[in-house]
Structures are given as structure tokens and as C-alpha cells.
Amino acid sequence: MTGYAVHSAFVRWGAPIVLVGGVLSTVGFRLGVERNVRATFRRVGQRDYESLLEQTAPSVLHVFPGDHALGGTRYTSDSLRRWFERLFLLFPELHFEVKEVAVRGLPWDATVMVQWENRGRACDGRPYANQGTHVLRLRRGRVIYLHEYLDSQQVAAVCLRLARQGVSEAAAEPITDRRRPSPQALEAFEECRPGK
């Protein structure tokens, strides 16, 4: 019997990949990615964002649209961690319902699109709901690109309301990295964008 070595990151994102008739089967990978995405969104909704951060590369491009405390672009998992800390300070209750997951590619280079709805409460106790899509890029089983598409005006309105109530984090500048990445890293990030 022939054994197959599978990188630990592949196991995280999918079932073991097996050569079938000389062709690489991706069905197990795609099903595994969908299962992992749904579980990760559920854990993030329980404020366990570390489970997502464990799956990101140290250099990860995170884009959240809008001109508010949660908006902006981050380039490292450390700044993404600080972003999640602020997110859950402003929205201590936030639950996601994943509607659909689409996966294209293979473990060493895959794009994942996640359509979701969320609901919860802001830190002032008022209800909050939104819907949107995440686009993720995986390289060798690690998230290297995470772009959130949602109604950012809803987020901006909550931040403005909380800032008027004296919540300093709601009025703070967006979290960004202290220094910009090198031109080579920026070029690599540009290659990560869907359609490249």
C-alpha cells in the first residue's frame, strides 16, 4: 500500500488529496475548505478569532472598506489581531450565518468566496445586522488575502453613534501597520487579488 504525505495546512483546509487515475482530485479539498470556513465563521462569532489567525500567513492583506475605526488595510496578522480586538470591543455580540461558500483552485493557490449575514449587538446594547461577502486567497493552506465586502455605511453609522456616546475606540483612527510593507511584498499582495 502506498502512503501519501499531506502537509498539515492541507489537512486544516480539506480532506487528504489523492491521485485518482493520474488526476488530482479537488472535491475533498473543496468540501474540506467549505467545512472549515463554516466552522471558522462560527468560532469567530463566539469571539474566537484566534482560530482564524492561526490559519493566516504572517503577511496577510486584510481590507475592510469605509472611513471609520474598522476601515482600512492591514498587512500583518498582528495588525489583524488588533483589528479583531477592536471589532469585538465595538460589537461584543456578533454572530454569522454562512449562506454560501465557493472554492476555486487547489491547496497551493485557492480563492474562496463566502456569502454571509450577521446579527448581534453593539457595545451600547443596540441591535446590529449586516450582510456581505468575504473573498479569501489561500496559498499552501494559509490565508494570505482577506477582503470584506459589506454595507460599510452601517458600520460607519454605528461607529459614529458610539463615538458620540464617548466610546474612544469607535472614534479612533483605523488600525494599520506601523510601517508599510516592502515594494516586493506589495507586489506579491497585488498578485493575490482575485482575477490576477
C-alpha positions in Angstrom: 0.0 0.0 0.0 1.3 3.4 -0.9 1.2 6.2 1.7 0.7 9.8 1.0 2.2 12.7 2.9 -0.1 15.6 3.4 1.1 19.0 4.6 -0.6 19.9 7.9 -2.1 23.1 6.4 -3.9 20.9 3.8 -5.5 18.9 6.5 -6.8 22.1 8.1 -8.4 23.2 4.8 -9.5 19.9 3.4 -9.6 16.2 3.2 -6.3 14.5 2.1 -5.7 14.9 -1.6 -5.4 11.6 -3.5 -4.2 11.0 -7.0 -7.0 9.2 -8.9 -6.2 7.9 -12.3 -3.3 10.4 -12.6 -5.6 13.4 -12.0 -5.6 15.4 -8.7 -9.0 15.2 -7.1 -10.1 18.5 -5.7 -13.5 17.5 -4.4 -12.2 16.6 -1.0 -10.2 19.8 -0.8 -13.2 21.9 -1.7 -15.5 20.2 0.7 -12.9 20.5 3.4 -12.5 24.2 2.8 -16.3 24.8 3.0 -16.5 22.8 6.2 -13.6 24.8 7.7 -15.0 28.1 6.6 -18.3 27.4 8.2 -16.7 26.3 11.4 -14.3 29.3 11.5 -17.1 31.8 11.0 -19.0 30.0 13.8 -15.9 30.3 16.1 -15.3 33.9 15.2 -19.0 34.6 16.1 -18.1 33.2 19.5 -15.2 35.7 19.7 -12.6 33.0 19.0 -10.8 34.9 16.2 -7.5 33.2 17.2 -8.8 30.1 15.3 -8.8 32.3 12.1 -5.4 34.0 12.9 -3.8 30.5 13.3 -4.7 29.9 9.6 -3.3 33.2 8.3 0.2 33.8 7.0 2.3 36.3 9.0 2.0 38.6 6.0 -1.7 38.8 5.2 -3.5 41.5 3.3 -6.8 42.5 5.1 -9.1 45.0 3.5 -12.2 46.4 5.3 -13.9 49.2 3.4 -15.0 52.5 4.8 -13.8 55.6 6.5 -14.3 54.6 10.2 -12.5 52.9 13.1 -12.7 49.4 11.5 -11.9 50.5 7.9 -8.6 50.4 6.2 -5.9 48.0 5.1 -3.7 45.8 7.2 -0.7 43.8 6.1 0.2 41.5 9.0 -1.5 39.0 11.3 -0.5 41.2 14.3 -2.5 44.2 13.0 -5.4 41.8 12.1 -5.4 40.6 15.7 -5.6 44.2 16.9 -8.4 44.8 14.4 -10.4 41.8 15.8 -9.9 43.1 19.4 -11.4 46.5 18.3 -14.2 44.7 16.4 -15.3 42.8 19.5 -15.0 45.8 21.7 -17.4 47.7 19.5 -19.6 44.7 18.7 -19.4 42.3 21.7 -22.1 40.1 20.2 -21.8 39.3 16.6 -23.0 36.0 15.0 -22.5 34.9 11.4 -24.7 32.7 9.3 -22.8 31.5 6.2 -25.1 31.3 3.3 -22.8 30.0 0.6 -19.2 29.1 0.1 -17.5 28.8 -3.3 -14.0 27.5 -3.7 -11.8 27.7 -6.9 -8.3 26.3 -7.2 -6.1 23.9 -5.4 -4.5 23.9 -1.9 -1.4 25.7 -3.1 -3.4 28.5 -4.7 -7.2 28.8 -4.0 -9.8 31.6 -3.9 -12.7 31.3 -1.5 -15.8 33.4 -1.6 -18.1 33.4 1.5 -21.6 35.0 1.4 -22.9 35.7 4.9 -25.4 37.5 7.1 -24.6 38.7 10.6 -26.5 39.9 13.6 -25.6 41.0 17.1 -25.4 44.0 19.3 -23.1 47.0 19.5 -21.5 47.8 22.8 -24.3 50.2 23.6 -26.8 47.3 23.5 -28.5 48.3 20.3 -29.1 45.6 17.7 -26.9 45.4 14.6 -27.2 43.4 11.3 -25.4 43.4 8.0 -24.7 41.1 5.1 -21.8 40.7 2.8 -19.1 38.6 1.2 -15.6 37.7 2.1 -13.0 36.9 -0.6 -10.1 34.9 0.7 -7.0 33.8 -1.1 -5.2 30.7 0.2 -1.6 29.8 -0.5 -0.4 26.4 0.7 -3.3 26.3 3.1 -2.8 29.7 4.6 -4.9 32.8 4.3 -2.9 35.5 2.6 -5.7 37.8 1.4 -9.0 38.7 3.2 -11.2 41.3 1.6 -14.6 42.1 3.2 -17.4 43.4 1.0 -20.4 44.7 3.1 -22.6 47.7 3.8 -19.8 49.7 5.3 -22.1 52.7 5.9 -23.9 50.6 8.5 -20.6 50.1 10.3 -19.7 53.8 9.9 -23.1 54.8 11.4 -22.6 52.6 14.4 -19.0 53.9 15.0 -20.3 57.5 14.8 -23.1 56.7 17.3 -20.7 55.1 19.7 -18.2 57.9 19.3 -20.9 60.4 20.3 -21.5 58.3 23.4 -17.9 58.6 24.3 -16.6 55.2 23.1 -13.0 56.2 22.2 -12.3 53.1 20.1 -15.2 54.0 17.8 -13.6 57.4 17.0 -10.1 56.0 16.7 -8.0 56.0 13.5 -8.2 52.8 11.6 -5.7 50.1 12.7 -2.9 49.9 10.2 0.6 48.5 10.3 3.3 50.8 11.7 5.3 50.6 8.6 4.3 49.8 5.0 5.5 46.6 3.5 8.4 46.5 1.1 7.7 47.0 -2.6 8.3 43.3 -3.2 5.6 42.4 -0.6 3.2 44.9 -2.1 3.7 43.4 -5.5 3.1 39.9 -4.0 -0.1 41.2 -2.4 -1.2 42.7 -5.7 -0.9 39.2 -7.2 -3.2 37.9 -4.6 -6.2 39.9 -5.6 -8.8 37.9 -7.4 -8.6 37.9 -11.2 -4.8 38.2 -11.1 
